[in-house]
C-alpha cells in the first residue's frame, strides 16, 4: 500500500523514491510513502486563500463548536487508531496518551470559546486612557494571521503531536499544513482521512505531507507561523532558514531536553513521596519506550539514599514485561524503528563515558510475544553517574529512549544547580512533602524550565505526571528546549493572532471592538434592557435610571443588614488621618442601591445574574450625595444549547456606571446576565 498525501483538496500519491514504513514490533511492511511531485508553494497558497478565509470569518464560539464536534467525531473512531498505534510499538497505555490525550486537546481548546469573546478577533486587555479628558483612548485587538500554520512534528506522538497544534491554530482562525515524521505518518494519515471525511472543518483548513518536506520553508511568507517538535539540532537548522529570517516568520520550537526529576531531602525510604518518586521514575523510563520529549533523563537524589534508590528502581524496572504491545501483559513495547534504536545505542555509548550501567543491557532483552531479531526492542537502561559535576556528558547528551541516569546531589542548592546544567528544559519534578523545599527548588530553578511539578501525597491520585503537559498550561521551555511555547490555553491561541494597537475616541473604539467603552456615546432605549431578548440588545443600549439621595439612615440600615460596622462607615470620630471627610457609605451599599435602581423586577427575558466583574469604588459617597446609574450593554457572547430541551440563551455583560450629582463616576462594575433568545419567548 502507498500512503497518500492530502494536498489542495485531493489525496495524492507521491512520486519517486518511496520510504518504507514498518511495524516496529514485527518488522512487517505497512506502507510506502513519498512526497515527490507535491508543489509546496501551491499548498501554502491553497491554505492561505482557500482554508484561511472561512476560518477567519468564524467567531470564537463558532470555532469552538467546530473543535468540539470534531473531538466527538474522532472519539467515536478511536478504536481504529489504537489498532494502528500498536504498529508504532506503543502499548495501550502509551497510545491512550497519544490518541485520547490528543483528542482531549480539541475539547480543551473548544472550551476557550467562553473566554475569547463573540467576535472573529480577540479584544486584549483593558482600554488605556491616553488623554486627560478621556476623549482619546487606546486598546489592543488580536486578529487571525492571514497565512498558514506549518507544523513539523516528531515521530513519537503521531496523533497528539498534530492535534495539540491544529486545535490551537484552528481556534485562532488559521489553516494548517501538517508534516508528521515519516516513520509513523501512517497513523497521522488515518486520522486526517477521518477529519477530511467529517466535513466539520472547512476545506483547506488542513493539508498533510507524509514524505519529505525538504523545500517547504522556501515558500513561507510573513503571515505564516512555523512550529517544530523534535531534536534541538534539527530545530536550530530550521530556525536559521534564510526565508524565515527574510520574512520574519515566527518559529516556535519545542525540542527534546534533558529533564530532571528530583527526590527531595525529606523523601526518605518509607515515606509516601519516596514511593511516588520510584513509581514516577519507573514510568518515565518505560512509558512510550522512553520516547518522550518530556522524559526524565536525569534522576537527582540525595547522596545518602542513592543506593536505596538504585535498588528500588532496579526492582521496578526488572518487573516490566517487554514485548509486542498486542500481547497480553506487555507493559513496554518497541522503539518506533530500528533506526531510532541505533540512535539510542549511539547516544548511550557517549553517556557511558561518564557513567556505568547499573540496570539493563542495550544489546539484549527478554521479550513476550515478539522476536528480538525482527522488532526494535530494547531493555530499559539505568545509568549511574557518581560525579555529575565532573562527568557532565549526562547534562549534554540525550538518549531518546528508555535510558535515564541516576546521580547524587549534596544539598538542595546543589540539586538546583545540577538541574540548570541541562541548559534549558521542558520540565522538572521534585518529590517532596516539605513546601519550603518545594519553594527553594522551584524559585531557584524556574528560570531554566518551562514547567515544574511538585509531586506529593496530596495530589498523587489526580496528578498527570512529570511527562504529561496539559492543553491549558504552556508547553515549552528555554534554551536547549527551544525557547518556545505550545498550547497554554488562551496563551497558545494568541501565537496565531496579530496584536494591533488601536487608537481613537471611546465611541470609535466601541465600534471597532464591539465592547462598550466608558465615555462613548450610548443609545437610551425606549424599553428597559431587561425586557429585551438577546438578539434585540445592541452594544451601547443604555438605561439611565432614576436617582437616589444617600442618607445616614441608609448607612445604618445597611450596617445592620450586612453586619459591616467598619469604622469609616459608623464612627465619625475615628476619621482623623484617613482620606475621608465624614462617615462614608459602604461601597457595597452603593452597588446594591445601584441594582435597586437598574433592575426591572418583572419576569422577562433575563434569566439570572450570575457574576460581577471589575468592580471598583472610585469616589467616596457621603450622606446628602445623589447617585444615579447608566446601565449599558457592554458585550454580548453567544451560547449554544446543550440539548434540544435547553433554553436558547446568550450572555450579556452590562456596564454599571454609578455617578453622583456632579456627573463623576463613584463606582463602576460589569455584571453578567443570562438572557433568553427570541425563539424561547
SVG drawing of the C-alpha trace seen along z (x, -y; Angstrom):
<svg xmlns="http://www.w3.org/2000/svg" viewBox="-43 -69 78 84">
<polyline fill="none" stroke="black" stroke-width="0.4" points="0.0,0.0 1.2,-3.5 0.4,-6.1 -1.1,-9.3 -0.6,-13.0 -3.5,-15.4 -2.8,-18.5 -5.1,-21.2 -8.3,-19.2 -7.0,-15.9 -5.4,-12.7 -2.2,-12.4 0.4,-9.6 3.9,-10.9 6.2,-10.0 9.8,-8.9 11.7,-7.1 9.4,-5.6 10.2,-5.4 9.2,-2.1 7.1,-2.2 7.3,1.0 5.7,2.4 8.1,1.5 7.4,4.9 7.4,7.4 9.3,5.6 6.4,6.2 6.0,3.7 2.9,1.5 3.1,-1.0 5.4,-3.1 5.2,-6.8 6.7,-9.8 6.0,-13.5 7.6,-13.6 5.6,-15.8 3.9,-17.9 4.2,-21.7 4.7,-23.1 4.3,-26.7 0.8,-25.8 -0.1,-24.0 0.7,-27.1 -1.2,-29.4 -4.2,-27.0 -4.1,-27.2 -3.9,-31.0 -6.6,-31.6 -9.0,-28.6 -8.6,-27.5 -8.0,-30.8 -10.9,-33.0 -13.8,-30.7 -11.8,-30.2 -11.2,-33.9 -14.9,-34.7 -15.9,-32.4 -16.3,-33.8 -14.6,-32.2 -17.8,-30.5 -18.2,-29.0 -14.6,-27.8 -15.0,-26.3 -18.1,-24.4 -16.3,-23.2 -13.5,-21.8 -15.9,-20.1 -17.9,-18.5 -14.6,-17.2 -13.4,-15.8 -16.7,-13.9 -16.4,-12.6 -12.9,-11.4 -13.6,-9.9 -16.2,-7.6 -13.5,-6.3 -10.7,-5.9 -10.5,-2.1 -9.3,-2.1 -6.5,-4.4 -5.5,-2.1 -5.2,0.8 -2.8,-1.2 -0.9,-2.6 0.2,0.9 2.3,0.9 4.3,-2.1 5.5,0.1 3.2,-1.6 1.2,0.2 -2.4,-0.6 -1.3,-2.9 1.2,-4.7 -1.5,-5.0 -4.0,-6.4 -1.7,-9.4 -1.3,-9.9 -4.9,-9.3 -7.3,-10.3 -4.8,-12.8 -4.6,-14.3 -8.4,-14.5 -8.5,-16.0 -6.6,-19.0 -9.6,-19.6 -12.0,-19.5 -9.8,-21.8 -9.4,-24.4 -13.1,-24.2 -13.9,-25.3 -12.0,-28.6 -14.9,-29.8 -16.4,-31.0 -13.5,-33.3 -12.4,-34.7 -15.4,-36.8 -18.1,-36.7 -16.1,-38.1 -13.7,-36.6 -10.9,-38.6 -9.9,-38.9 -10.0,-42.1 -6.9,-42.0 -6.8,-43.6 -8.3,-46.8 -8.7,-50.2 -5.9,-52.6 -6.7,-56.3 -4.3,-58.3 -5.7,-61.8 -6.7,-63.9 -10.3,-64.5 -10.8,-60.8 -11.8,-61.6 -8.7,-59.8 -8.1,-56.2 -6.1,-53.2 -6.9,-49.5 -5.5,-46.3 -7.2,-43.8 -5.7,-40.5 -6.8,-39.3 -6.1,-36.0 -2.9,-35.9 -3.6,-35.5 -1.1,-32.8 -0.8,-29.1 0.4,-27.2 3.2,-24.8 3.6,-22.0 6.8,-19.8 6.2,-17.1 8.2,-14.3 7.7,-10.5 6.8,-9.7 3.3,-11.1 1.8,-11.0 -1.7,-12.0 -1.2,-14.1 1.6,-16.0 -0.8,-17.0 -3.9,-17.7 -2.1,-19.7 -1.1,-22.2 -4.1,-22.3 -6.5,-22.7 -4.8,-26.0 -4.3,-27.4 -7.9,-26.5 -9.2,-28.2 -7.3,-31.2 -8.7,-31.0 -5.6,-29.9 -5.3,-26.8 -2.6,-24.2 -0.2,-22.1 0.9,-19.1 4.2,-17.3 4.4,-14.3 7.6,-12.3 7.6,-9.8 8.2,-6.7 4.8,-6.9 3.0,-9.0 0.5,-6.2 -1.2,-6.8 -1.4,-10.6 -2.8,-10.0 -5.5,-7.7 -6.8,-10.5 -6.5,-13.2 -8.6,-11.0 -11.3,-11.0 -11.0,-14.7 -11.4,-15.4 -14.3,-12.9 -16.1,-14.5 -16.7,-17.8 -16.5,-19.5 -13.5,-21.8 -13.5,-24.0 -11.8,-22.7 -8.2,-23.9 -8.1,-24.0 -5.7,-21.0 -3.2,-19.5 -0.9,-16.6 2.7,-15.8 3.7,-12.2 7.1,-12.2 10.0,-14.6 9.2,-18.3 12.5,-19.5 11.9,-22.8 8.7,-23.6 10.2,-26.5 11.4,-28.1 7.8,-29.2 6.8,-30.7 5.7,-34.3 5.5,-36.8 1.9,-35.9 2.8,-32.2 3.8,-30.5 6.2,-27.6 6.2,-25.2 8.7,-22.4 8.9,-19.5 12.0,-17.3 15.7,-17.3 17.4,-20.5 20.0,-20.2 17.4,-19.9 15.4,-22.7 18.3,-25.0 19.0,-24.3 15.4,-25.0 15.2,-28.2 18.2,-29.6 16.5,-29.1 17.1,-32.2 13.4,-32.5 12.3,-32.6 14.8,-35.4 13.9,-37.4 10.2,-37.2 10.4,-37.5 8.3,-34.3 7.5,-33.3 9.2,-30.0 8.1,-28.1 10.5,-25.3 9.8,-22.6 12.9,-20.4 13.9,-17.3 15.6,-18.3 17.5,-16.7 14.7,-17.0 15.4,-16.3 13.3,-14.6 14.5,-15.3 14.0,-13.3 13.5,-15.9 15.7,-15.7 12.7,-14.8 11.5,-12.0 13.5,-9.2 12.7,-5.5 9.5,-4.7 7.7,-8.0 4.9,-8.3 6.9,-10.7 9.7,-8.3 7.4,-5.6 5.7,-8.1 9.2,-9.0 10.2,-5.5 6.9,-4.8 7.2,-8.0 10.8,-7.4 10.0,-3.8 7.0,-5.1 9.1,-7.8 11.7,-5.3 9.3,-2.8 6.2,-4.8 6.3,-5.1 9.6,-3.2 11.2,-6.5 10.5,-8.3 9.1,-11.5 10.5,-15.0 9.5,-15.5 11.1,-12.2 13.0,-12.3 16.6,-11.8 18.4,-12.9 17.4,-11.4 18.8,-13.5 18.7,-12.0 20.4,-12.9 23.8,-11.1 22.9,-9.3 20.0,-7.4 21.4,-6.8 22.0,-3.1 18.4,-2.6 17.1,-4.3 19.2,-2.2 18.0,1.0 14.3,-0.1 14.5,-1.3 16.2,1.9 13.4,4.0 10.7,1.9 12.3,2.0 13.0,5.7 9.3,6.4 8.5,4.6 7.1,7.0 8.5,6.1 7.3,7.3 4.7,6.9 2.2,4.4 -0.6,6.5 0.4,9.4 -1.3,9.8 0.6,8.4 3.1,6.3 3.9,3.0 6.6,1.7 6.7,2.1 9.2,1.3 11.0,-1.9 9.5,-3.4 12.0,-1.7 15.4,-0.1 17.0,-3.4 15.7,-5.0 17.1,-2.1 20.6,-2.5 20.5,-6.3 19.7,-5.5 22.6,-3.0 25.0,-5.5 23.9,-8.1 24.2,-5.5 27.9,-4.9 28.5,-8.6 26.8,-8.7 28.9,-5.8 32.0,-8.0 31.0,-9.3 28.5,-6.7 28.1,-3.0 25.1,-0.8 23.5,0.4 20.4,2.0 19.7,3.4 21.5,4.5 21.4,2.4 22.1,5.5 19.6,8.0 16.2,8.1 13.7,10.8 10.5,10.5 6.9,11.6 5.2,12.4 7.9,10.9 11.1,11.8 14.1,9.6 15.6,10.0 12.5,8.5 11.4,5.7 13.0,2.5 13.1,3.7 15.4,2.5 15.8,3.1 15.3,0.2 18.7,-1.2 19.6,-2.8 23.0,-4.6 24.9,-5.8 27.0,-9.0 28.9,-9.2 30.2,-12.7 27.7,-14.8 29.9,-17.9 32.9,-16.2 31.2,-13.9 29.0,-16.5 28.2,-14.3 24.9,-13.4 23.9,-17.1 24.7,-17.3 23.7,-14.1 20.2,-12.6 19.4,-9.0 15.9,-9.4 14.7,-6.0 14.3,-4.0 17.5,-5.5 18.0,-7.6 21.0,-8.5 21.0,-8.3 23.2,-10.9 23.7,-12.2 23.4,-15.7 24.8,-17.2 22.0,-19.6 19.0,-21.2 21.0,-24.1 23.3,-21.6 20.3,-19.9 19.1,-23.3 22.5,-24.0 22.6,-20.5 19.2,-20.8 20.4,-24.0 23.3,-22.2 20.7,-20.9 20.8,-24.4 17.0,-24.7 14.4,-22.0 10.8,-21.4 10.0,-20.2 11.5,-19.4 9.8,-17.5 10.6,-17.4 9.1,-14.8 8.7,-16.4 6.1,-17.0 8.1,-20.0 6.8,-23.2 9.9,-25.0 12.0,-22.6 9.5,-22.9 9.8,-26.7 13.6,-26.6 13.7,-24.3 11.1,-26.0 12.2,-29.5 15.8,-28.5 15.3,-26.5 12.2,-28.0 14.4,-30.3 15.7,-27.2 12.4,-25.2 9.1,-25.6 7.1,-23.6 7.7,-22.4 5.8,-19.7 5.8,-19.2 4.9,-15.6 3.4,-14.7 0.8,-12.6 -1.9,-15.4 -2.2,-15.4 -0.9,-11.9 -4.3,-10.4 -5.1,-13.2 -1.8,-14.4 -1.0,-13.7 2.7,-13.1 6.1,-14.5 5.9,-13.9 2.3,-15.0 1.8,-18.6 -1.7,-19.9 -3.6,-21.8 -4.5,-24.6 -0.9,-25.2 2.1,-26.2 4.3,-23.5 7.8,-24.5 11.0,-25.7 14.0,-27.9 17.4,-27.2 18.0,-23.7 14.3,-23.1 13.7,-25.5 12.7,-28.8 9.0,-28.4 5.6,-27.7 2.9,-25.4 -0.6,-25.1 -1.2,-27.0 -4.9,-27.6 -5.6,-31.1 -1.9,-31.8 -1.4,-29.2 -4.2,-30.6 -2.6,-34.1 0.6,-32.8 -1.5,-32.7 -3.0,-36.2 -1.6,-39.6 -1.8,-42.1 -2.6,-45.6 -2.9,-48.8 -6.0,-50.8 -6.5,-54.5 -9.5,-56.8 -12.4,-58.2 -14.3,-55.9 -17.2,-55.8 -14.9,-54.7 -13.1,-52.1 -16.5,-50.8 -17.4,-50.3 -14.1,-48.6 -14.1,-46.2 -17.9,-45.7 -17.3,-46.2 -18.7,-49.4 -16.0,-51.8 -16.8,-54.1 -17.4,-57.6 -18.6,-56.5 -21.9,-57.7 -24.8,-55.5 -28.4,-54.9 -31.1,-55.3 -33.7,-52.6 -37.4,-53.1 -37.8,-49.7 -35.9,-48.6 -33.0,-46.4 -34.3,-43.7 -37.4,-43.5 -35.3,-42.7 -34.2,-39.4 -30.5,-38.6 -30.9,-39.3 -32.7,-42.6 -30.0,-44.0 -27.2,-46.1 -23.8,-47.1 -24.4,-50.6 -28.0,-50.2 -28.5,-52.1 -31.0,-52.6 -30.5,-55.9 -32.1,-55.3 -33.9,-57.4 -31.7,-58.9 -31.4,-58.4 -30.0,-60.7 -27.9,-58.8 -28.8,-59.3 -27.3,-58.4 -30.2,-56.1 -29.1,-54.2 -25.7,-53.7 -27.1,-52.5 -29.6,-50.2 -27.0,-48.6 -24.7,-48.1 -27.5,-46.3 -28.3,-44.1 -24.8,-43.2 -23.0,-43.3 -20.3,-45.6 -19.6,-48.1 -16.2,-49.3 -15.2,-52.5 -15.3,-54.7 -19.0,-54.0 -20.0,-54.1 -17.6,-56.3 -17.1,-59.9 -14.6,-60.4 -12.1,-57.9 -11.5,-59.5 -8.5,-61.6 -5.6,-60.7 -7.8,-59.0 -8.9,-60.2 -12.5,-60.6 -14.1,-63.9 -17.1,-62.3 -18.9,-59.0 -18.9,-57.3 -21.5,-55.0 -20.5,-51.3 -19.2,-50.6 -21.5,-47.5 -24.4,-49.7 -23.7,-51.9 -23.6,-48.8 -26.7,-47.3 -28.6,-50.5 -27.5,-50.7 -29.0,-47.3 -32.2,-48.6 -32.2,-51.4 -31.4,-49.5 -33.2,-46.2 -36.6,-45.8 -38.3,-43.3 -40.9,-41.8 -40.4,-38.4 -38.8,-38.8 -36.0,-37.5 -33.3,-37.9 -33.0,-34.5 -30.4,-35.3 -27.4,-37.4 -24.5,-35.1 -21.4,-37.2 -19.7,-40.5 -16.5,-41.7 -14.2,-44.6 -16.0,-46.2 -14.3,-49.4 -15.4,-52.1 -13.6,-55.2 -15.0,-58.1 -16.4,-58.3 -20.2,-58.7 -21.3,-60.8 -24.8,-61.4 -26.5,-64.0 -24.9,-63.0 -27.3,-61.9 -26.4,-58.9 -27.8,-57.5 -26.8,-54.7 -26.1,-54.5 -26.7,-50.8 -25.2,-49.9 -24.9,-46.8 -21.1,-46.3 -20.7,-43.0 -22.7,-40.0 -21.5,-36.4 -23.5,-33.8 -24.1,-30.4 -25.1,-27.1 -27.9,-24.9 -26.5,-21.9 -29.5,-19.8 -32.7,-20.2 -34.6,-20.9 -32.2,-23.5 -33.2,-27.2 -31.7,-29.2 -29.7,-32.0 -26.7,-34.2 -24.5,-36.0 -24.8,-39.8 -22.3,-41.9 -23.8,-45.2 -21.6,-48.2 -22.9,-49.6 -21.7,-53.2 -22.8,-54.8 -22.3,-58.6 -23.0,-61.4 -24.8,-64.8 -21.6,-66.2 -21.6,-63.6 -18.5,-61.9 -18.3,-58.2 -18.3,-56.9 -18.5,-53.2 -18.2,-51.0 -18.7,-47.3 -19.7,-44.8 -22.5,-42.3 -23.0,-39.1 -26.5,-38.1 -28.0,-35.2 -30.6,-36.3 -33.2,-34.3 -33.2,-34.3 -36.3,-35.1 -37.1,-31.5 -37.7,-30.9 -40.2,-33.8"/>
</svg>
